[in-house]
Amino acid sequence: MIALIGDVGGTKTILQLISLTQNINSKSAHVLHERKYFSSDYESFEQLVGVFLKCCNISNYPEVACIGVAGPVETTSYAQKSRLTKLLWEIDSTRLSRELGIKKVKVLNDFEAIAYGVLGLDESSKATIQKGTSINNKTKLVVGAGTGLGMCILFWNGKKYEAIPTEGGHIGFSPCNEEQDYIHHRLRECHGRNSVERMVSGPGLEKIYNILCEKHGIKNELAQYDNDQAAEISRLAHDQNDSLAVKALTIFTQCYGSFIGDAALSCLATGGVFIAGGIAPKIQWRLSQPDFVQSICAKGRMERILRKIPVSVVLNEKVGLIGAAMEALHLIDDGFFSRDKPSPTKHVYN
Protein backbone atom coordinates (compact mmCIF):
# COMPACT_ATOMS: atom_id res chain seq x y z
CA MET A 1 0.00 0.00 0.00
CA ILE A 2 1.23 3.48 -0.92
CA ALA A 3 0.85 6.32 1.60
CA LEU A 4 1.32 10.08 1.34
CA ILE A 5 3.14 11.53 4.38
CA GLY A 6 3.50 15.23 5.07
CA ASP A 7 5.18 17.61 7.50
CA VAL A 8 3.56 20.96 6.76
CA GLY A 9 5.08 24.09 8.27
CA GLY A 10 4.74 27.82 7.84
CA THR A 11 8.17 27.99 6.17
CA LYS A 12 8.66 24.62 4.48
CA THR A 13 6.74 21.46 3.70
CA ILE A 14 8.27 17.99 3.33
CA LEU A 15 6.27 15.34 1.47
CA GLN A 16 6.98 11.64 1.13
CA LEU A 17 5.47 8.71 -0.65
CA ILE A 18 6.08 5.56 1.36
CA SER A 19 5.33 1.91 0.79
CA LEU A 20 3.59 0.24 3.74
CA THR A 21 3.83 -3.52 4.19
CA GLN A 22 2.67 -5.87 6.91
CA ASN A 23 2.92 -9.48 7.98
CA ILE A 24 1.72 -11.38 11.01
CA ASN A 25 4.38 -9.99 13.36
CA SER A 26 5.16 -6.49 12.15
CA LYS A 27 4.55 -3.55 9.87
CA SER A 28 7.19 -1.53 8.07
CA ALA A 29 7.55 1.50 5.81
CA HIS A 30 9.99 2.32 3.03
CA VAL A 31 10.44 5.77 1.49
CA LEU A 32 9.84 5.84 -2.27
CA HIS A 33 9.96 9.57 -2.97
CA GLU A 34 10.69 12.70 -0.92
CA ARG A 35 10.65 16.41 -1.76
CA LYS A 36 11.02 19.62 0.26
CA TYR A 37 9.12 22.76 -0.74
CA PHE A 38 8.81 26.37 0.42
CA SER A 39 5.20 26.52 1.59
CA SER A 40 4.62 30.15 0.59
CA ASP A 41 5.32 29.31 -3.08
CA TYR A 42 1.93 27.60 -3.35
CA GLU A 43 -1.62 28.91 -3.02
CA SER A 44 -2.92 25.75 -1.37
CA PHE A 45 -1.79 22.43 0.02
CA GLU A 46 -3.73 20.61 -2.71
CA GLN A 47 -1.74 22.48 -5.35
CA LEU A 48 1.53 21.51 -3.70
CA VAL A 49 0.52 17.84 -3.42
CA GLY A 50 -0.44 17.86 -7.11
CA VAL A 51 3.01 19.13 -8.05
CA PHE A 52 4.66 16.52 -5.82
CA LEU A 53 2.70 13.57 -7.20
CA LYS A 54 3.39 14.70 -10.76
CA CYS A 55 7.12 14.82 -9.99
CA CYS A 56 6.98 11.30 -8.55
CA ASN A 57 5.52 9.95 -11.80
CA ILE A 58 3.95 6.94 -10.09
CA SER A 59 1.52 4.38 -11.43
CA ASN A 60 0.03 3.45 -8.02
CA TYR A 61 -1.81 6.36 -6.39
CA PRO A 62 -1.58 6.69 -2.59
CA GLU A 63 -4.42 4.97 -0.74
CA VAL A 64 -3.87 6.64 2.63
CA ALA A 65 -2.43 9.96 3.78
CA CYS A 66 -1.28 11.30 7.13
CA ILE A 67 -0.37 14.98 7.33
CA GLY A 68 1.21 16.81 10.27
CA VAL A 69 0.25 20.50 10.24
CA ALA A 70 1.75 23.48 12.10
CA GLY A 71 -1.53 24.70 13.56
CA PRO A 72 -4.47 23.65 15.74
CA VAL A 73 -6.57 20.80 14.33
CA GLU A 74 -10.34 20.77 14.69
CA THR A 75 -11.65 17.21 14.82
CA THR A 76 -15.23 16.18 14.11
CA SER A 77 -16.84 12.76 13.69
CA TYR A 78 -16.02 12.75 9.97
CA ALA A 79 -13.03 15.05 9.37
CA GLN A 80 -10.01 16.95 10.67
CA LYS A 81 -9.45 20.56 9.65
CA SER A 82 -6.58 22.92 10.28
CA ARG A 83 -5.77 26.49 9.32
CA LEU A 84 -2.03 27.02 9.54
CA THR A 85 -0.93 29.57 12.12
CA LYS A 86 1.77 31.08 9.87
CA LEU A 87 0.23 30.52 6.42
CA LEU A 88 -3.15 31.13 4.76
CA TRP A 89 -3.83 27.47 4.04
CA GLU A 90 -6.75 25.40 5.24
CA ILE A 91 -6.15 21.66 5.22
CA ASP A 92 -9.31 19.54 5.35
CA SER A 93 -9.10 15.73 5.44
CA THR A 94 -12.46 15.31 3.68
CA ARG A 95 -11.57 17.72 0.88
CA LEU A 96 -8.15 16.13 0.45
CA SER A 97 -9.73 12.69 0.19
CA ARG A 98 -12.26 13.90 -2.37
CA GLU A 99 -9.97 16.04 -4.54
CA LEU A 100 -6.97 13.71 -4.50
CA GLY A 101 -8.87 10.42 -4.56
CA ILE A 102 -7.21 9.12 -1.39
CA LYS A 103 -9.34 6.66 0.59
CA LYS A 104 -8.20 7.49 4.13
CA VAL A 105 -6.77 10.84 5.18
CA LYS A 106 -5.75 11.95 8.67
CA VAL A 107 -4.67 15.49 9.60
CA LEU A 108 -2.91 15.97 12.93
CA ASN A 109 -1.03 18.73 14.68
CA ASP A 110 2.65 18.76 13.74
CA PHE A 111 3.77 18.32 17.33
CA GLU A 112 1.36 15.44 17.77
CA ALA A 113 3.18 13.78 14.86
CA ILE A 114 6.56 14.70 16.37
CA ALA A 115 5.52 13.24 19.73
CA TYR A 116 4.64 9.89 18.17
CA GLY A 117 7.87 10.03 16.20
CA VAL A 118 9.88 10.58 19.39
CA LEU A 119 8.61 7.22 20.64
CA GLY A 120 10.26 5.58 17.64
CA LEU A 121 13.71 7.16 17.94
CA ASP A 122 16.80 5.32 19.09
CA GLU A 123 19.41 6.88 21.38
CA SER A 124 21.64 8.00 18.49
CA SER A 125 18.89 10.40 17.42
CA LYS A 126 18.89 12.22 20.77
CA ALA A 127 21.45 14.28 22.68
CA THR A 128 21.29 14.35 26.47
CA ILE A 129 21.08 17.80 28.09
CA GLN A 130 20.21 16.59 31.59
CA LYS A 131 20.59 12.92 32.43
CA GLY A 132 17.91 12.57 35.09
CA THR A 133 15.98 9.35 35.61
CA SER A 134 13.03 8.50 33.38
CA ILE A 135 10.10 6.83 35.17
CA ASN A 136 8.41 4.12 33.08
CA ASN A 137 4.92 4.84 31.75
CA LYS A 138 4.91 8.37 33.12
CA THR A 139 4.03 11.52 31.18
CA LYS A 140 6.47 12.81 28.57
CA LEU A 141 6.71 16.35 27.20
CA VAL A 142 7.72 17.32 23.66
CA VAL A 143 8.45 20.99 22.93
CA GLY A 144 10.19 22.75 20.10
CA ALA A 145 10.95 26.18 18.68
CA GLY A 146 11.20 26.84 14.95
CA THR A 147 9.07 29.21 12.92
CA GLY A 148 6.72 28.99 15.93
CA LEU A 149 6.73 27.21 19.29
CA GLY A 150 5.08 23.79 19.57
CA MET A 151 4.20 21.60 22.51
CA CYS A 152 2.63 18.16 22.93
CA ILE A 153 2.07 15.88 25.93
CA LEU A 154 2.39 12.09 25.81
CA PHE A 155 0.43 10.23 28.48
CA TRP A 156 0.25 6.50 29.27
CA ASN A 157 -3.33 5.19 28.99
CA GLY A 158 -2.54 1.85 30.59
CA LYS A 159 -1.54 0.13 27.35
CA LYS A 160 0.24 2.68 25.18
CA TYR A 161 1.18 6.34 24.90
CA GLU A 162 -1.39 8.78 23.53
CA ALA A 163 -0.57 12.30 22.37
CA ILE A 164 -2.41 15.38 23.60
CA PRO A 165 -1.80 18.25 21.14
CA THR A 166 -1.69 21.72 22.68
CA GLU A 167 -1.18 25.35 21.74
CA GLY A 168 1.02 25.87 24.78
CA GLY A 169 3.43 28.09 22.86
CA HIS A 170 0.78 30.83 22.84
CA ILE A 171 0.49 31.22 26.61
CA GLY A 172 1.57 34.55 28.04
CA PHE A 173 5.28 35.20 28.49
CA SER A 174 6.56 35.75 32.03
CA PRO A 175 9.94 37.54 32.30
CA CYS A 176 12.44 36.29 34.88
CA ASN A 177 14.86 39.22 35.08
CA GLU A 178 15.25 42.89 34.13
CA GLU A 179 16.64 42.18 30.64
CA GLN A 180 13.71 39.96 29.78
CA ASP A 181 11.33 42.47 31.35
CA TYR A 182 12.64 45.24 29.08
CA ILE A 183 12.14 43.16 25.92
CA HIS A 184 8.75 41.98 27.19
CA HIS A 185 7.68 45.61 27.67
CA ARG A 186 8.81 46.60 24.16
CA LEU A 187 6.93 43.72 22.57
CA ARG A 188 3.80 44.55 24.54
CA GLU A 189 4.01 48.09 23.17
CA CYS A 190 3.98 46.65 19.65
CA HIS A 191 1.50 43.80 20.03
CA GLY A 192 -0.59 44.50 23.11
CA ARG A 193 0.05 40.99 24.37
CA ASN A 194 3.30 39.06 24.45
CA SER A 195 3.14 35.28 24.14
CA VAL A 196 6.05 32.92 24.77
CA GLU A 197 6.22 32.22 21.02
CA ARG A 198 7.03 35.88 20.32
CA MET A 199 10.24 35.33 22.30
CA VAL A 200 10.97 31.63 21.81
CA SER A 201 11.03 31.04 18.05
CA GLY A 202 13.16 31.98 15.06
CA PRO A 203 11.28 35.29 14.63
CA GLY A 204 11.51 35.72 18.42
CA LEU A 205 15.31 35.56 18.38
CA GLU A 206 15.28 38.18 15.62
CA LYS A 207 13.01 40.43 17.72
CA ILE A 208 15.27 40.09 20.75
CA TYR A 209 18.31 41.02 18.64
CA ASN A 210 16.51 43.98 17.03
CA ILE A 211 15.42 45.37 20.39
CA LEU A 212 18.97 45.05 21.76
CA CYS A 213 20.30 46.90 18.70
CA GLU A 214 17.86 49.75 19.32
CA LYS A 215 18.63 49.83 23.04
CA HIS A 216 22.39 50.17 22.44
CA GLY A 217 22.10 52.50 19.43
CA ILE A 218 23.58 49.93 17.02
CA LYS A 219 22.39 49.61 13.44
CA ASN A 220 21.03 46.16 12.64
CA GLU A 221 23.04 44.91 9.67
CA LEU A 222 21.22 41.58 9.36
CA ALA A 223 18.25 42.68 7.22
CA GLN A 224 20.04 41.33 4.14
CA TYR A 225 19.57 37.79 5.44
CA ASP A 226 15.74 37.96 5.15
CA ASN A 227 14.35 34.75 6.67
CA ASP A 228 17.79 33.58 7.86
CA GLN A 229 18.44 36.31 10.43
CA ALA A 230 18.03 33.92 13.36
CA ALA A 231 20.58 31.52 11.84
CA GLU A 232 23.00 34.40 11.29
CA ILE A 233 22.60 35.58 14.89
CA SER A 234 23.47 32.06 16.07
CA ARG A 235 26.44 31.93 13.71
CA LEU A 236 27.75 35.29 14.93
CA ALA A 237 27.44 34.12 18.53
CA HIS A 238 29.15 30.78 17.90
CA ASP A 239 31.81 31.61 15.32
CA GLN A 240 32.70 35.24 16.10
CA ASN A 241 31.64 35.60 19.74
CA ASP A 242 29.83 38.77 18.70
CA SER A 243 28.76 40.39 21.99
CA LEU A 244 25.28 41.48 20.85
CA ALA A 245 24.53 38.13 19.20
CA VAL A 246 25.77 36.31 22.32
CA LYS A 247 23.51 38.46 24.49
CA ALA A 248 20.48 37.86 22.22
CA LEU A 249 21.06 34.10 22.13
CA THR A 250 21.57 34.00 25.90
CA ILE A 251 18.25 35.75 26.53
CA PHE A 252 16.57 33.47 23.99
CA THR A 253 17.86 30.24 25.55
CA GLN A 254 17.05 31.38 29.07
CA CYS A 255 13.48 32.17 28.02
CA TYR A 256 13.33 28.81 26.24
CA GLY A 257 14.51 26.95 29.32
CA SER A 258 12.13 28.78 31.63
CA PHE A 259 9.18 27.86 29.38
CA ILE A 260 10.29 24.20 29.29
CA GLY A 261 10.49 24.11 33.08
CA ASP A 262 7.00 25.62 33.44
CA ALA A 263 5.58 23.20 30.86
CA ALA A 264 7.25 20.18 32.49
CA LEU A 265 5.75 21.14 35.85
CA SER A 266 2.30 21.72 34.35
CA CYS A 267 2.07 18.09 33.20
CA LEU A 268 4.61 16.59 35.64
CA ALA A 269 6.71 15.15 32.82
CA THR A 270 8.68 12.64 34.89
CA GLY A 271 8.88 10.37 31.82
CA GLY A 272 11.22 12.85 30.16
CA VAL A 273 11.38 16.08 28.17
CA PHE A 274 12.27 16.08 24.47
CA ILE A 275 13.30 19.33 22.76
CA ALA A 276 12.46 19.08 19.05
CA GLY A 277 11.90 21.75 16.39
CA GLY A 278 14.25 23.25 13.86
CA ILE A 279 16.32 25.41 16.19
CA ALA A 280 17.47 23.09 18.98
CA PRO A 281 19.81 20.82 16.94
CA LYS A 282 21.47 23.90 15.43
CA ILE A 283 22.22 25.47 18.82
CA GLN A 284 22.85 22.26 20.73
CA TRP A 285 26.24 23.71 21.71
CA ARG A 286 24.40 26.53 23.51
CA LEU A 287 21.72 24.33 25.09
CA SER A 288 24.47 22.13 26.55
CA GLN A 289 25.75 25.00 28.69
CA PRO A 290 24.84 24.96 32.42
CA ASP A 291 22.73 28.13 32.40
CA PHE A 292 20.19 26.54 30.05
CA VAL A 293 19.54 23.63 32.40
CA GLN A 294 19.50 26.09 35.29
CA SER A 295 16.80 28.13 33.55
CA ILE A 296 14.71 24.94 33.23
CA CYS A 297 15.12 23.98 36.86
CA ALA A 298 15.00 27.39 38.57
CA LYS A 299 11.47 26.99 39.92
CA GLY A 300 11.98 27.46 43.64
CA ARG A 301 10.68 24.55 45.71
CA MET A 302 10.00 22.57 42.52
CA GLU A 303 13.65 22.54 41.43
CA ARG A 304 14.21 19.19 43.16
CA ILE A 305 11.59 17.60 40.86
CA LEU A 306 12.91 19.18 37.67
CA ARG A 307 16.50 18.13 38.42
CA LYS A 308 15.38 14.48 38.22
CA ILE A 309 13.69 14.77 34.79
CA PRO A 310 15.79 13.65 31.79
CA VAL A 311 16.01 16.31 29.07
CA SER A 312 17.12 15.52 25.51
CA VAL A 313 17.48 17.36 22.20
CA VAL A 314 15.93 15.52 19.25
CA LEU A 315 18.54 15.42 16.46
CA ASN A 316 16.51 13.67 13.76
CA GLU A 317 14.92 16.43 11.68
CA LYS A 318 12.44 13.97 10.17
CA VAL A 319 10.90 12.94 13.48
CA GLY A 320 7.54 14.43 12.43
CA LEU A 321 7.54 12.28 9.30
CA ILE A 322 8.33 9.22 11.39
CA GLY A 323 5.33 9.97 13.61
CA ALA A 324 3.07 10.58 10.60
CA ALA A 325 4.20 7.27 9.10
CA MET A 326 3.36 5.52 12.37
CA GLU A 327 -0.13 7.03 12.25
CA ALA A 328 -0.50 6.01 8.60
CA LEU A 329 0.17 2.45 9.71
CA HIS A 330 -2.72 2.86 12.16
CA LEU A 331 -5.01 3.95 9.34
CA ILE A 332 -4.53 0.57 7.69
CA ASP A 333 -5.49 -1.47 10.72
CA ASP A 334 -6.04 0.65 13.82
CA GLY A 335 -4.83 -1.05 16.97
CA PHE A 336 -2.47 -3.51 15.24
CA PHE A 337 0.61 -1.36 15.78
CA SER A 338 1.49 -0.46 19.38
CA ARG A 339 2.80 3.10 19.83
CA ASP A 340 4.51 2.30 23.09
CA LYS A 341 7.07 0.07 21.33
CA PRO A 342 9.92 1.35 19.12
CA SER A 343 8.67 2.09 15.62
CA PRO A 344 9.79 -0.25 12.81
CA THR A 345 9.85 2.85 10.60
CA LYS A 346 12.82 4.36 12.44
CA HIS A 347 15.41 2.47 10.39
CA VAL A 348 13.99 4.05 7.22
CA TYR A 349 14.89 7.55 8.40
CA ASN A 350 18.00 7.23 10.57
C-alpha positions in Angstrom: 0.0 0.0 0.0 1.2 3.5 -0.9 0.8 6.3 1.6 1.3 10.1 1.3 3.1 11.5 4.4 3.5 15.2 5.1 5.2 17.6 7.5 3.6 21.0 6.8 5.1 24.1 8.3 4.7 27.8 7.8 8.2 28.0 6.2 8.7 24.6 4.5 6.7 21.5 3.7 8.3 18.0 3.3 6.3 15.3 1.5 7.0 11.6 1.1 5.5 8.7 -0.7 6.1 5.6 1.4 5.3 1.9 0.8 3.6 0.2 3.7 3.8 -3.5 4.2 2.7 -5.9 6.9 2.9 -9.5 8.0 1.7 -11.4 11.0 4.4 -10.0 13.4 5.2 -6.5 12.2 4.5 -3.5 9.9 7.2 -1.5 8.1 7.5 1.5 5.8 10.0 2.3 3.0 10.4 5.8 1.5 9.8 5.8 -2.3 10.0 9.6 -3.0 10.7 12.7 -0.9 10.7 16.4 -1.8 11.0 19.6 0.3 9.1 22.8 -0.7 8.8 26.4 0.4 5.2 26.5 1.6 4.6 30.2 0.6 5.3 29.3 -3.1 1.9 27.6 -3.3 -1.6 28.9 -3.0 -2.9 25.8 -1.4 -1.8 22.4 0.0 -3.7 20.6 -2.7 -1.7 22.5 -5.3 1.5 21.5 -3.7 0.5 17.8 -3.4 -0.4 17.9 -7.1 3.0 19.1 -8.0 4.7 16.5 -5.8 2.7 13.6 -7.2 3.4 14.7 -10.8 7.1 14.8 -10.0 7.0 11.3 -8.5 5.5 10.0 -11.8 4.0 6.9 -10.1 1.5 4.4 -11.4 0.0 3.4 -8.0 -1.8 6.4 -6.4 -1.6 6.7 -2.6 -4.4 5.0 -0.7 -3.9 6.6 2.6 -2.4 10.0 3.8 -1.3 11.3 7.1 -0.4 15.0 7.3 1.2 16.8 10.3 0.2 20.5 10.2 1.7 23.5 12.1 -1.5 24.7 13.6 -4.5 23.7 15.7 -6.6 20.8 14.3 -10.3 20.8 14.7 -11.7 17.2 14.8 -15.2 16.2 14.1 -16.8 12.8 13.7 -16.0 12.8 10.0 -13.0 15.0 9.4 -10.0 16.9 10.7 -9.5 20.6 9.6 -6.6 22.9 10.3 -5.8 26.5 9.3 -2.0 27.0 9.5 -0.9 29.6 12.1 1.8 31.1 9.9 0.2 30.5 6.4 -3.2 31.1 4.8 -3.8 27.5 4.0 -6.7 25.4 5.2 -6.2 21.7 5.2 -9.3 19.5 5.3 -9.1 15.7 5.4 -12.5 15.3 3.7 -11.6 17.7 0.9 -8.1 16.1 0.4 -9.7 12.7 0.2 -12.3 13.9 -2.4 -10.0 16.0 -4.5 -7.0 13.7 -4.5 -8.9 10.4 -4.6 -7.2 9.1 -1.4 -9.3 6.7 0.6 -8.2 7.5 4.1 -6.8 10.8 5.2 -5.8 12.0 8.7 -4.7 15.5 9.6 -2.9 16.0 12.9 -1.0 18.7 14.7 2.7 18.8 13.7 3.8 18.3 17.3 1.4 15.4 17.8 3.2 13.8 14.9 6.6 14.7 16.4 5.5 13.2 19.7 4.6 9.9 18.2 7.9 10.0 16.2 9.9 10.6 19.4 8.6 7.2 20.6 10.3 5.6 17.6 13.7 7.2 17.9 16.8 5.3 19.1 19.4 6.9 21.4 21.6 8.0 18.5 18.9 10.4 17.4 18.9 12.2 20.8 21.5 14.3 22.7 21.3 14.3 26.5 21.1 17.8 28.1 20.2 16.6 31.6 20.6 12.9 32.4 17.9 12.6 35.1 16.0 9.3 35.6 13.0 8.5 33.4 10.1 6.8 35.2 8.4 4.1 33.1 4.9 4.8 31.8 4.9 8.4 33.1 4.0 11.5 31.2 6.5 12.8 28.6 6.7 16.4 27.2 7.7 17.3 23.7 8.5 21.0 22.9 10.2 22.7 20.1 10.9 26.2 18.7 11.2 26.8 15.0 9.1 29.2 12.9 6.7 29.0 15.9 6.7 27.2 19.3 5.1 23.8 19.6 4.2 21.6 22.5 2.6 18.2 22.9 2.1 15.9 25.9 2.4 12.1 25.8 0.4 10.2 28.5 0.2 6.5 29.3 -3.3 5.2 29.0 -2.5 1.8 30.6 -1.5 0.1 27.3 0.2 2.7 25.2 1.2 6.3 24.9 -1.4 8.8 23.5 -0.6 12.3 22.4 -2.4 15.4 23.6 -1.8 18.2 21.1 -1.7 21.7 22.7 -1.2 25.4 21.7 1.0 25.9 24.8 3.4 28.1 22.9 0.8 30.8 22.8 0.5 31.2 26.6 1.6 34.6 28.0 5.3 35.2 28.5 6.6 35.7 32.0 9.9 37.5 32.3 12.4 36.3 34.9 14.9 39.2 35.1 15.2 42.9 34.1 16.6 42.2 30.6 13.7 40.0 29.8 11.3 42.5 31.3 12.6 45.2 29.1 12.1 43.2 25.9 8.7 42.0 27.2 7.7 45.6 27.7 8.8 46.6 24.2 6.9 43.7 22.6 3.8 44.5 24.5 4.0 48.1 23.2 4.0 46.7 19.6 1.5 43.8 20.0 -0.6 44.5 23.1 0.1 41.0 24.4 3.3 39.1 24.5 3.1 35.3 24.1 6.0 32.9 24.8 6.2 32.2 21.0 7.0 35.9 20.3 10.2 35.3 22.3 11.0 31.6 21.8 11.0 31.0 18.1 13.2 32.0 15.1 11.3 35.3 14.6 11.5 35.7 18.4 15.3 35.6 18.4 15.3 38.2 15.6 13.0 40.4 17.7 15.3 40.1 20.8 18.3 41.0 18.6 16.5 44.0 17.0 15.4 45.4 20.4 19.0 45.0 21.8 20.3 46.9 18.7 17.9 49.7 19.3 18.6 49.8 23.0 22.4 50.2 22.4 22.1 52.5 19.4 23.6 49.9 17.0 22.4 49.6 13.4 21.0 46.2 12.6 23.0 44.9 9.7 21.2 41.6 9.4 18.2 42.7 7.2 20.0 41.3 4.1 19.6 37.8 5.4 15.7 38.0 5.1 14.4 34.7 6.7 17.8 33.6 7.9 18.4 36.3 10.4 18.0 33.9 13.4 20.6 31.5 11.8 23.0 34.4 11.3 22.6 35.6 14.9 23.5 32.1 16.1 26.4 31.9 13.7 27.8 35.3 14.9 27.4 34.1 18.5 29.2 30.8 17.9 31.8 31.6 15.3 32.7 35.2 16.1 31.6 35.6 19.7 29.8 38.8 18.7 28.8 40.4 22.0 25.3 41.5 20.9 24.5 38.1 19.2 25.8 36.3 22.3 23.5 38.5 24.5 20.5 37.9 22.2 21.1 34.1 22.1 21.6 34.0 25.9 18.3 35.8 26.5 16.6 33.5 24.0 17.9 30.2 25.5 17.1 31.4 29.1 13.5 32.2 28.0 13.3 28.8 26.2 14.5 26.9 29.3 12.1 28.8 31.6 9.2 27.9 29.4 10.3 24.2 29.3 10.5 24.1 33.1 7.0 25.6 33.4 5.6 23.2 30.9 7.2 20.2 32.5 5.8 21.1 35.8 2.3 21.7 34.4 2.1 18.1 33.2 4.6 16.6 35.6 6.7 15.1 32.8 8.7 12.6 34.9 8.9 10.4 31.8 11.2 12.8 30.2 11.4 16.1 28.2 12.3 16.1 24.5 13.3 19.3 22.8 12.5 19.1 19.1 11.9 21.8 16.4 14.2 23.3 13.9 16.3 25.4 16.2 17.5 23.1 19.0 19.8 20.8 16.9 21.5 23.9 15.4 22.2 25.5 18.8 22.9 22.3 20.7 26.2 23.7 21.7 24.4 26.5 23.5 21.7 24.3 25.1 24.5 22.1 26.5 25.8 25.0 28.7 24.8 25.0 32.4 22.7 28.1 32.4 20.2 26.5 30.1 19.5 23.6 32.4 19.5 26.1 35.3 16.8 28.1 33.5 14.7 24.9 33.2 15.1 24.0 36.9 15.0 27.4 38.6 11.5 27.0 39.9 12.0 27.5 43.6 10.7 24.6 45.7 10.0 22.6 42.5 13.7 22.5 41.4 14.2 19.2 43.2 11.6 17.6 40.9 12.9 19.2 37.7 16.5 18.1 38.4 15.4 14.5 38.2 13.7 14.8 34.8 15.8 13.7 31.8 16.0 16.3 29.1 17.1 15.5 25.5 17.5 17.4 22.2 15.9 15.5 19.2 18.5 15.4 16.5 16.5 13.7 13.8 14.9 16.4 11.7 12.4 14.0 10.2 10.9 12.9 13.5 7.5 14.4 12.4 7.5 12.3 9.3 8.3 9.2 11.4 5.3 10.0 13.6 3.1 10.6 10.6 4.2 7.3 9.1 3.4 5.5 12.4 -0.1 7.0 12.3 -0.5 6.0 8.6 0.2 2.5 9.7 -2.7 2.9 12.2 -5.0 3.9 9.3 -4.5 0.6 7.7 -5.5 -1.5 10.7 -6.0 0.7 13.8 -4.8 -1.1 17.0 -2.5 -3.5 15.2 0.6 -1.4 15.8 1.5 -0.5 19.4 2.8 3.1 19.8 4.5 2.3 23.1 7.1 0.1 21.3 9.9 1.4 19.1 8.7 2.1 15.6 9.8 -0.3 12.8 9.8 2.9 10.6 12.8 4.4 12.4 15.4 2.5 10.4 14.0 4.1 7.2 14.9 7.6 8.4 18.0 7.2 10.6 
